[in-house]
């Protein structure tokens, strides 16, 4: 591999790492928003269903962040 190829790979690797960190930060923030809503009590069936969906999303986020 030549120097130009190595440089291009290094730049692509750096860009992918930056994107990964940005996505991890967003997922972490979403997880923290959920964690701050622990006092919410659903009053309607729709709110209960919505809370179930949110809990499923939090499980996915937790697995991605390995929390």
N, C-alpha and C positions, 0 to 999 in steps of 0.2 A: 504494500500500500504506500502510495506516495504522500508527501507532506500535505498536499492540497486535500487529498482524501481523508487523512487523519484530522486535519483542521475542520473539515466539513462534519465529520462524525462527532468530533468534540463539541462543535456548536449545536448540532442536533441533540446530542445527549444533554447539554446544558439547558436547551429549550424544553426538552421533555421533563427534566428534573424540576424546572421552574413551574411548568404546568401542573405537574404532580403535586408540588407543594401548595399551589394555589387551590387545587381541588380538595386537598386534605384540609386546608384551612376553612374552606367553605363547608365541608362536611362536619368539621369540628364545631363550627359556629351553629349549624343547624341542630346538632346534638345538644349544644348548650341551651338553645332556645327551648327545645323540648324539656330539658331537665328543669328549666325555670318555670314550667307550667304545671308542676306536680299538684297544685291545689285546685286545678280545674275539675269540676264535677259536671258530667253531661246531664242535661235536663230533658233532652228529647231523644227519640230513637235516632234521628239523623246525627245528632251530636255524638251519641254513643258509637255509631258506625264510623263516623269521622275519626273518633279517638282510636278505634281499632286500626284503621288505616294508618294513622300517624304512628302508632306503636309498631306496626309492621315495617314502616319506613325507618324508624329508629333502630330496629334490629338489623336492618341492612346496613345502615350507617355505622352502627357499632361494630359489625363484623368487618367492614372495610377499614375502620380505624383501629381495630383490634382492642376495643375497650371492654 
